[in-house]
Amino acid sequence: MTSMNLAVLDFSYAGMTKSIEQATQNGFYSVNLGDNAQTIAARSILERLGVPASEIARVDRDTLPHYSGPSVALIMNGVFYERNFPVPPSITPIFVGFCTKSTELVAQHRDWFIRHGPVGCRDFATAALMREAGIDAFVTGCITMTLPRREQPPRRRRFLVVHGSGSGLLPPAVLKHIPARLMDRAEFIYHRLPSNEIPLSTASRAWIENYEQHLLHRYRDEAALVLTPLLHVASPCLGMGVPVIVCRRDRDSRFGFLEGLMPIHTPDDADKIRWNIGATDIGTAAETLIETLTNAIARIKQGWDKELR
């Protein structure tokens, strides 16, 4: 599609205060595999657009201000913090699924967002934060919903319960409402990965991404139904055509876009969950996101071509 240098994020967790504290106290911390799910989806889109895998660069979100490599157009999806800015001039952002809760980040780098906007945001709360600062923004949803749909029914028809930690804990109250027919073929998967290395090495980052790819393939190939409190399990399942139920301990603005596509349950209404469901029709949401990304790449390439003339 293009000879311009394109890049996706990876995550070393350098400077992640909570992770460092956990590693210091316990000797390990847990890696958020949802970050890797988003990168896998970004890379998948680029490959479908004709970009060879060997030509897709990696840029570490957690050392982004210190990036010193060649000029790239970087897909900036996922959560960003104040410490991930400023972004060097050698990086041109492509905003799809961008998320932040930091008003200070938005205010401090307002001119940069305006210059590279409009900003495609993962959720309504981030888009509202941008608009309040006078930045053109719109909502794309999460890039993970663009993963290709599965082409055949699951071979093992497992009921996969995929959970995390912190806000990603599965509410225990939901367990008593799961039908026995499902529990008989249930498997519980912890969607985080322990590590004692921080920051993660390049080799470790690649290995962790491979592990997340393995999990995504399991959802696609084995799951008749997935139960999860996690955005980056629910959204990929929606994209892949895997029936999924979301039950969380509370509401979260990060799920605003998803809530427009499917029910988000909490313990208060766990008794009303419909367990006999098919795949959710997400309409044109995934196609619209891919089109947004494609158009952004074309605009950036056109600008780069003009500079070279």
N, C-alpha and C positions, 0 to 999 in steps of 0.2 A: 504493500500500500504506500509506503513512504520510506525514504532513506534517512529521515531525521532520527536523532537519537531519542528513544523513548525509554522510560524507566518506571518501575513499580517500587513500592516501599518494602523494606524489611525492618526488623525490630531487634535492636541489641539490648534494649532496656537500660542503656547507660543513663545514669542520672535519675532513674525512677526511684523516688524516695521510699515509697512503700515496699517495693521489691527489695531494695537494699536493706531496709530495716528487718524484713522477714529473713533474708539470708544471714544477716548478722546475728539475729536472735536464735534462729532455728537451724542454721546451716544449709538451708535451701529456701527457695521461694517457688511459686507456681507461675508458669508462663501462660498468658492468655492466648489460647489457640484461635480465638475469634479474629485477632489481628491477621493471622496467617490465612484464614479463610478469605478475607477481603483481598489480600495480595494474589491468592490463587485465582480468584474471580477476575481481577484486573488483568492478569497475565493471560487468562483464557480468552478474554475479549480481544486482546491485541493479536493473539495467535489466529483467532477466527477472522481478523481483519487482514491477515496475510503477513504479519510481522514474525519473522523466524524467532524461535525461543532464544537462540544464541545471540540475538541482537537486542534483547530486552535487558536493560541494566537494572541493578538493584541500588537503591539509595536508602540509607538507614535513617528512619524518622528521628531516632533518639540522639543522633549527632548531626542533624540537618544543618544547623548554623555553621558547621565546620566543614561542610562538603567542599572538596577541592578537585573533583573530577571534571571530565569534559561537560560541555553544555548539554543539558537534557531537558525534555519535556516530561515532567513527573506527574503521574496520576496521584493526586492528593486526596485519597479517600481514608476514612477512619477518623479516630479521635486525635486532636492536636492540643498541645499545652503551650503555655508561654515559653517554656524552655526549648521548644522546637523552632522558635523564631529568633532572629530574622532569617528569612530564606535567602541564600546567596543569589546574586544576579545571574549566575550560570544555570539556575534552575527556573524554568518556565512552568508554572503550575497548571494542571488540568483539574478543575474542580468538579468531581462527581462524588457524592456520598461524603462530603466534608462535614466534620462534626467538631464542635467545641462548645464548652459552657463558660468560657472565660471572656467576660466583658472587657477585661483589661487587654487581652490579646487582640481583640477586635478593634478596640479604640486606639491602641498603640500602632497597629499596622493597617489602619483604615485606608490610607492612600494606596498602599500596596494591593489590598483586596480590590479597591475600585479600579486600579490600573489593569488588573488581570481578570476582572469579573466579566460576566456575572458569576456568582458563586453557587454551584450546584451542591446543595446541602443534603445530608442524610436524613434530617428530621425537621419538623416544623419549628422546634425551639431554636435550633441553630439559624434557620432562615430568618426568624423573627429578630434574633440578636443582630444579624447583619443589617436587616432593613432599618432597625432602630438607629443604627449608626450611619444611615444614608448609603448603604452598599447594596447594589442590585443583587438579589439572591432569589433562588427558587429551590424547590424540593425535588430531589431525584429518588429518594429511598436509598437502600443499601445496595452496593454493587454486587453483593453475593447472590442477589435474586436473579442475576443474569447467567448463572451457571446453566449449561445445557440440560434440557429435560431428558429424563431417562427414556430409553427406547423400548424397554420391555419390562414386564412385571418383576417384582423382586423374587429372587430364586429361593430365599429361605423364609420370607414372610415373618421376620422377627418384629417384636414390639420393643423398640429401643427407647430407653429413658435416658436422656442426655442432660447432665447437670453440671453446675460449676460451683463457685464459692462466692462468699459475700452476697452481693445483690443477685448473683446467679444461682443461689441455693434453690433447690426444688422444695416448695412448701410441703412438709410432711403430711398435711391434712389431705392432700390430693390422693395419696396412696390408697386410702380406704375406699375411694370411689372407683378405683380401676377394676373393671370386670375381671372375674376369675379367668375367663377364656383368654384374656390378654396377658395376665400375669403368668400363665403357664408357659408362655414363650417370650418372656421379658428378659432383656439384658440391660444392665445399668452401665453407662459409660461416663467417666469423669472427663469433662472437656477442658481440662487443664493438664499441664505437664510439669512435674517437679524438675528443678535444675539448681545446681549450686554454683553456676557460672554467671557472673554479671560484671561487665557486659558480656553478652553472648558473642562467641567467635563467629566468623563467617561460616565455618563448617557446621557449627551448632545450629545456626539460623536455618541453613539449608536442610539439615536433618529434621528440625522441628516442623518446617513447612512440609516436608515429605510425610511426616506423621499425620499432620492435619489433612493432607490430600488422601491418605489412607482412610481416615475417618469419613470424609465426604463420600468416598467411593462406597463405604459400607452403608451409609444412609441411602445412597442411590440404588445399590444393588441388592440390599438385604431387607430394608425396612418396609413392612406393610403399614406401619404407623410409628411416628416419633412423638414423644412427649418431652417437652423441654421448657425451661424458663429463659433460654438464651436467645438473644437476637441473631447471633451468627451461627446458630443451628437452625432456627425457624426460617430465616430468610433464604439460606441455601436450599432448604427442603422445598420451600415454595417454588423456587426457580426450577428445581429438578423434577417437580411433579410428585413429590413424596408427601402423603398425607401427614399433617403435623398439627399438634395441639400445643398451645402455649399456656402455661400456668405459672405465674410469678407471685412472689409474696406481696408485691405492691405495684402501683403504677409507676411508669418511668417515661419521661419525655422522649427518650431514645426510640421508643416503640410507637411513636405517633403515626408515622407513615404505615407501619405494619398493621396498626389497628384499623386502618381504612380498608384493609384487605381481608382480615380474619379476626375472630374474637380473641381478646386477651383476657384470660381468666385469672382470678385471685382466689385465695382460700374461701372468701365469702360466697362465691358462686361455683365452687368446685363440684357441687352436687348436680349442677345443671350441664356439665360437660357432655357433649355428644361424642361418644367413643366410636361409633360406626360411621366414619366419614371417608370421603374420597379426597383426592388432590384438590387444592384450592385454585380456582381460576384467577390469576393475577392480571388478566387483561393484557393491556399493552405496556404495563409498567416497565418490564425488563427491556422491551424493544425501544421504548422512549429513552431509557438511560443509555443504551448502547448508541442510539442515534446522537444523543447529546455528546457523548465521548468522541464519536466519529467526527462530528462537526467541529468540535474543539481542536482535535488533532489537525484537521484540514486548515483551520484558520491559522494555527501556529505555524504549520508548514509554509503556508502562503507568506506569512510575515518573514520567516527565515529566508525563504527564497528571494524576497525583495531585498533583504540586507546583503545577499551575496552578489546581487547584480551590480 
